[in-house]
Amino acid sequence: MEAIIMASRGVAISDLMRLTGKKRAEILEILDDIEEEFSNERHGVELKNVAGKYAFFTKAEHAQSVSNLRRKSVSELTPSQMEVLAIIAKNQPITMKGIYDFKGTVPLSQIKELLSMRMIRRRRDKNLKGRPYVYYTTDEFLRALGISDLSSLPKGEFKFENPEISEDMRSSIEEKS
């Protein structure tokens, strides 16, 4: 089971049941054992359930060493990229116009970078006039933050780059946070 989890980018219990032929209770017991084993300080990774899938993650105390191997991490995002990501996370699905309404600028380069990092995805919305792209966060976004779902996003005040945003817009975002 460890090998299956390691080879995947996250695996659901139903997939583990199908792949191993074990029952749900057996899977949960084994996952508990693996989680306990990897909580030991001699291991550099830990087992987590994120977005309904089990995966191994680098422990916080080793994150700096490992981050040198990776592409850009969430902590290296610019404030502008973080703002766009927060707007999308709190208002998804959202169009580019919707992001512009919050931010006051067209964030093309930020969107491009977030797409390349697989933090967000886009699809055309056939129900909207002109079939614009709508943007969503991904499981990669959840994994990067180490949260299981969007309800786990931190609460609090949202900081805006655009001082011209109306109170209605500000209230709309803050209600969702």
C-alpha positions in Angstrom: 0.0 0.0 0.0 2.9 2.4 0.7 4.2 1.8 -2.8 0.8 2.6 -4.3 0.6 5.8 -2.3 4.1 6.8 -3.1 3.7 6.2 -6.8 0.5 8.3 -7.0 -0.1 12.0 -6.6 -2.8 11.0 -4.1 -5.0 7.9 -4.0 -8.6 7.6 -2.7 -9.7 4.7 -0.4 -11.9 3.4 -3.2 -8.9 3.1 -5.5 -6.9 1.4 -2.7 -9.7 -1.1 -2.3 -9.8 -1.8 -6.0 -6.0 -2.1 -6.4 -5.4 -4.3 -3.3 -8.7 -6.3 -3.0 -8.9 -5.3 0.6 -12.1 -4.1 2.4 -12.5 -0.5 3.6 -12.0 -1.4 7.3 -8.7 -3.1 6.4 -7.5 -0.2 4.3 -8.3 2.3 7.1 -6.4 0.2 9.6 -3.4 -0.1 7.3 -3.5 3.7 6.6 -3.6 4.4 10.4 -0.5 2.1 10.8 1.3 3.8 8.0 0.4 7.3 9.4 1.7 6.3 12.8 4.9 4.8 11.5 5.7 7.9 9.4 5.0 10.3 12.3 8.2 9.0 13.8 11.0 11.6 13.7 13.3 9.4 11.7 11.1 9.8 8.6 11.1 12.9 6.5 7.6 12.5 5.1 4.2 12.0 6.6 0.9 10.5 5.3 -1.9 13.0 4.9 -5.5 12.9 3.6 -5.9 15.9 1.4 -8.9 16.5 -0.9 -10.1 12.9 -0.1 -6.9 11.3 -1.3 -3.9 9.9 0.7 -0.5 11.0 -0.2 3.0 11.4 1.3 4.1 15.0 2.1 7.4 16.4 3.2 7.4 17.2 6.9 7.5 20.9 7.7 11.0 20.7 9.3 12.4 19.4 5.9 10.4 21.7 3.6 13.3 24.2 3.1 15.7 21.5 2.0 13.2 19.9 -0.4 12.0 23.2 -1.8 15.4 23.8 -3.4 14.6 20.8 -5.7 11.2 22.0 -6.8 10.0 24.7 -9.1 8.5 27.7 -7.6 6.6 27.0 -4.4 3.5 28.7 -3.0 5.7 30.7 -0.6 7.6 32.2 -3.5 4.5 33.6 -5.2 4.5 37.3 -5.6 1.9 39.3 -3.6 0.0 39.9 -6.9 -0.1 36.2 -7.8 -1.3 35.4 -4.2 -4.0 38.0 -4.6 -5.2 36.5 -7.8 -5.1 33.0 -6.3 -7.1 34.1 -3.3 -9.7 35.8 -5.5 -10.1 32.7 -7.5 -10.2 30.4 -4.4 -12.9 32.5 -2.7 -15.0 33.2 -5.8 -14.7 30.2 -8.1 -15.8 29.7 -10.7 -14.8 33.2 -11.8 -14.1 34.8 -15.2 -11.2 37.1 -16.0 -13.6 40.0 -15.9 -14.6 39.0 -12.4 -11.0 38.9 -11.3 -10.5 42.3 -13.0 -13.4 43.7 -11.1 -11.7 42.7 -7.8 -8.1 43.5 -8.8 -8.5 46.5 -11.1 -6.0 45.2 -13.6 -6.0 42.3 -16.1 -3.7 39.7 -14.4 -2.6 37.7 -17.5 0.9 37.0 -16.3 -0.3 35.9 -12.9 -2.9 33.6 -14.4 -0.3 32.1 -16.8 2.1 31.4 -13.9 -0.7 29.9 -11.7 -1.8 27.7 -14.6 1.8 26.5 -15.2 2.1 25.6 -11.5 -1.2 23.8 -11.8 -2.6 25.8 -8.9 -5.6 26.8 -11.0 -7.4 25.4 -14.1 -9.7 26.9 -16.6 -12.5 25.8 -18.8 -14.9 27.5 -21.2 -18.4 28.2 -19.7 -20.9 27.5 -22.4 -23.7 29.1 -20.4 -22.1 32.5 -20.3 -22.2 35.0 -23.2 -19.1 34.7 -25.3 -18.1 31.4 -23.7 -15.4 33.0 -21.5 -12.9 30.9 -19.5 -13.8 30.4 -15.9 -11.1 29.7 -13.3 -11.0 27.2 -10.5 -8.4 26.1 -7.9 -7.1 22.5 -8.3 -6.2 19.6 -6.0 -2.6 20.8 -6.4 -3.6 24.1 -4.7 -5.1 22.1 -1.8 -2.0 20.0 -1.6 0.3 23.0 -1.6 -1.6 24.5 1.3 -2.0 21.2 3.0 -5.8 21.5 3.4 -8.5 19.0 2.6 -11.0 21.4 1.0 -11.8 25.0 0.4 -13.7 25.4 3.7 -10.3 25.1 5.4 -9.1 28.3 3.8 -7.9 30.8 6.4 -10.6 33.3 7.5 -9.9 37.0 7.8 -9.7 40.2 6.0 -8.7 40.3 2.3 -6.1 42.9 1.2 -6.8 44.5 -2.1 -4.3 46.2 -4.5 -7.1 48.1 -6.1 -8.2 50.9 -3.7 -11.1 51.7 -6.1 -13.0 48.5 -5.3 -16.5 49.2 -4.1 -17.7 48.4 -0.6 -20.2 45.9 -2.2 -17.3 44.0 -3.8 -15.3 44.0 -0.6 -18.3 42.7 1.4 -18.8 40.0 -1.2 -15.3 38.6 -0.8 -15.2 39.0 2.9 -18.5 37.2 3.3 -17.0 34.2 1.5 -13.9 34.2 3.7 
